Amino acid sequence: MTQSYKIKKQPEAIPDTLRTLLEGVETATIGHFEYLGFVGAEIAPVFPAKAIGTAVTVAAPGRDGAVIYTAIDLLRPGDVLVISRVDRDDVACVGGGVVAAARARGAVAIIVDGPCTDIEEIRTSRFPVWCRGVSSKTTSRRHQIGGAINVPIACGGAAVLPGHAVLADTEGVFVADPSDMRRIADVALERQQRSLKLRPYLEAGHSIFELDRIV
């Protein structure tokens, strides 16, 4: 490899206790009371999935595929590779090979604010990937333009820092500092429990405004 990439040190992994807490949290519940940290509705899962992990970030320009594989070599079990397509183009930097390599390193998901390729291979692999559509234009390790790893990035509509806690499910992707994520998770779980209590009343035809005084 001839290109020198800007690489910051690996972030601290999120605590296992936070991972466990987030297992029961839905991003759509967080959407009721948080307004920042969502990558956006246009970035969707290739197949229904849920993933929780530590953000390892990549700023990936143009057709440079080497920066992606450089980042993959740094991944640890439990990491989520979060990629910003800095040129906002229609070039796919995630496909079957990238997925296979990330899985082998122990990553739990890939999130990219650009398209993917090898979509059927990704579905068959059952490795969770969130992306913005599909493209037959792809990156290559021969194109070494530049890029950066473990730096602050913009992924869709969210600012993502290395070490952010990532919660991704079928409804969307949410990121936050681990300490903030713990507080957010507690609020979300409480809201979900309240929603479960309200549901039978709604199914019986009661007004939700009436129920706000009861439950």
Salt bridges, closest charged atoms under 4 A:
ASP16 OD1 - ARG19 NE 3.79
GLU34 OE2 - ARG183 NH2 3.77
GLU42 OE2 - ARG132 NH1 3.14
ASP79 OD2 - ARG76 NE 3.02
ASP89 OD1 - ARG85 NH2 3.10
ASP90 OD2 - LYS137 NZ 3.14
ASP113 OD2 - ARG88 NH1 3.18
GLU120 OE2 - ARG123 NH1 2.60
GLU210 OE2 - HIS206 ND1 3.86
ASP212 OD1 - ARG194 NH2 3.21
